[in-house]
Structures are given as C-alpha cells and as structure tokens.
Amino acid sequence: MRARRLIPARLLDPFELDRFAGRSTGLSCAVWTRAAVRHRRCPRIWAECGPRLVPVSIREPVRPLARAALPEGHLEELRRFVRRNRVLLLAYWALRVDTVQLVRALRRADGTPMARLRR
C-alpha cells in the first residue's frame, strides 16, 4: 500500500472534527476524531503533530497512514489509546454513537475515564 501525504490541518473541515487535548486523553499529542460523513476510507483518527494532522488507523494494525513518522513514543501511546477505545471509535465512525456519547465513554490511554468537562 502506498503511503499517503500528511494532511495540513487547514484542509480538514473543523466542523466535522472533534479535538481531544493530550491532558484529556493522557497522550503526548492531541487527537482528532470524526464520524464517517462522506468518507469511504478506512476508519481513522488524526494525531496532531505541530501544524499537521497525521492519520492513524483505528483497525489493527494501528499505524500511521502517512509517510511521516510520529515523534518517538507517540505511536505506542496512540496504540494503547485506540485499543482501549476501538469499539467506541468504530461506532462513532459508523454514526452509531454521537459526540456526547463519545465524550462520556472515552477512556484515557491508561484506562481511566476521561476527565469530565467543566462548565
């Protein structure tokens, strides 16, 4: 399979994406998710690496879907995060759960529930 290029964040529609900061997920980078609206590609999340978003597969093997490598340690963290949340992420991708359900059910990379959002 041919590696794809990185996607500049400005090319993705921000109204279709949900951003989870590293302090919420327990990761070293922010993670972006999206439902599969008008999408036929394999289910994925995006890891925020500076101004770029690196697509990462949700299905096994959890791996970058772009040429550039993630910073050291990020990929292993993302693998743990995806494995803990795979069923939920796939349900969100398939539009079986909404964003509120996603936020309430996501687990951090270490398995603890994500912190509740404060008003």
C-alpha positions as a printed NumPy array, in Angstrom:
array([[  0.   ,   0.   ,   0.   ],
       [  1.343,   3.401,  -0.952],
       [  1.849,   5.816,   1.94 ],
       [ -0.206,   8.988,   1.836],
       [  0.994,  12.5  ,   2.481],
       [  0.334,  14.377,   5.672],
       [ -2.828,  16.449,   5.711],
       [ -2.436,  20.128,   6.548],
       [ -4.909,  20.871,   9.337],
       [ -6.361,  23.774,   7.33 ],
       [ -7.699,  21.359,   4.68 ],
       [ -9.946,  19.431,   7.079],
       [-13.334,  20.888,   7.906],
       [-13.149,  21.823,  11.611],
       [-16.923,  21.458,  11.932],
       [-16.627,  17.73 ,  11.189],
       [-13.81 ,  17.083,  13.66 ],
       [-13.648,  16.667,  17.427],
       [-10.375,  17.566,  19.16 ],
       [ -9.258,  15.924,  22.396],
       [ -6.257,  17.55 ,  24.058],
       [ -3.447,  15.458,  25.462],
       [ -4.388,  16.44 ,  29.021],
       [ -7.802,  14.797,  28.457],
       [ -6.586,  11.639,  26.72 ],
       [ -3.329,  11.09 ,  28.574],
       [ -1.381,  11.285,  25.3  ],
       [  1.585,  13.452,  24.312],
       [ -0.377,  14.868,  21.399],
       [ -3.909,  15.979,  20.682],
       [ -6.201,  13.508,  18.921],
       [ -8.855,  14.429,  16.382],
       [-11.811,  12.187,  15.573],
       [-14.597,  12.374,  13.052],
       [-17.626,  10.439,  12.012],
       [-17.522,   8.937,   8.524],
       [-19.584,  11.663,   6.909],
       [-18.898,  11.437,   3.156],
       [-15.956,   9.152,   3.911],
       [-15.195,   5.804,   2.315],
       [-11.684,   5.418,   3.64 ],
       [-10.693,   3.14 ,   6.462],
       [-11.646,   4.307,   9.973],
       [ -9.045,   6.633,  11.431],
       [ -8.154,   9.244,  13.985],
       [ -5.641,  12.031,  13.492],
       [ -2.661,  12.808,  15.724],
       [ -1.768,  16.49 ,  15.897],
       [  1.931,  16.939,  15.205],
       [  2.554,  20.667,  15.081],
       [  0.552,  22.245,  12.252],
       [ -0.126,  18.858,  10.616],
       [ -2.528,  16.042,  11.344],
       [ -1.18 ,  12.52 ,  10.861],
       [ -3.913,   9.969,  10.076],
       [ -3.68 ,   6.811,  12.2  ],
       [ -5.706,   3.656,  11.552],
       [ -8.222,   2.523,  14.173],
       [ -8.27 ,  -1.078,  12.954],
       [ -5.325,  -3.407,  13.515],
       [ -2.562,  -2.818,  12.916],
       [ -2.741,   0.642,  14.489],
       [ -0.275,   2.539,  12.326],
       [  0.229,   5.91 ,  10.651],
       [ -1.478,   6.162,   7.273],
       [  1.012,   8.782,   6.079],
       [  4.681,   8.849,   5.148],
       [  5.911,  10.891,   8.067],
       [  6.721,   9.166,  11.296],
       [  5.172,  10.246,  14.536],
       [  7.515,  11.562,  17.23 ],
       [  9.105,   8.833,  19.33 ],
       [  6.711,   7.34 ,  21.863],
       [  3.572,   8.832,  20.297],
       [  2.712,   5.777,  18.218],
       [  2.825,   3.398,  21.185],
       [  0.641,   5.77 ,  23.224],
       [ -1.818,   6.023,  20.331],
       [ -1.912,   2.228,  20.04 ],
       [ -2.867,   1.914,  23.719],
       [ -5.498,   4.646,  23.37 ],
       [ -7.028,   3.075,  20.25 ],
       [ -7.038,  -0.446,  21.706],
       [ -8.877,   0.766,  24.82 ],
       [-11.411,   2.715,  22.743],
       [-11.582,   0.793,  19.452],
       [-15.202,  -0.379,  19.707],
       [-16.357,   3.125,  20.617],
       [-14.255,   4.843,  17.914],
       [-15.571,   2.446,  15.261],
       [-19.157,   3.024,  16.455],
       [-18.591,   6.79 ,  16.202],
       [-17.08 ,   6.403,  12.733],
       [-20.148,   4.374,  11.676],
       [-22.515,   7.031,  13.143],
       [-23.911,   4.63 ,  15.772],
       [-22.976,   6.964,  18.643],
       [-22.969,  10.75 ,  18.753],
       [-20.331,  13.149,  20.023],
       [-21.835,  13.419,  23.522],
       [-21.811,   9.625,  23.885],
       [-18.237,   9.548,  22.595],
       [-17.041,  12.137,  25.128],
       [-18.772,  10.37 ,  28.017],
       [-17.404,   6.916,  27.165],
       [-13.807,   7.573,  26.013],
       [-11.04 ,   6.244,  28.249],
       [ -7.583,   7.73 ,  28.63 ],
       [ -4.553,   5.794,  27.35 ],
       [ -4.003,   4.42 ,  30.87 ],
       [ -7.601,   3.127,  31.058],
       [ -9.033,   5.722,  33.427],
       [-12.16 ,   7.65 ,  32.374],
       [-11.5  ,  10.984,  30.685],
       [-11.935,  13.939,  32.996],
       [-15.436,  15.37 ,  33.   ],
       [-15.803,  18.643,  31.198],
       [-16.224,  21.638,  33.491],
       [-18.637,  24.446,  32.782]])
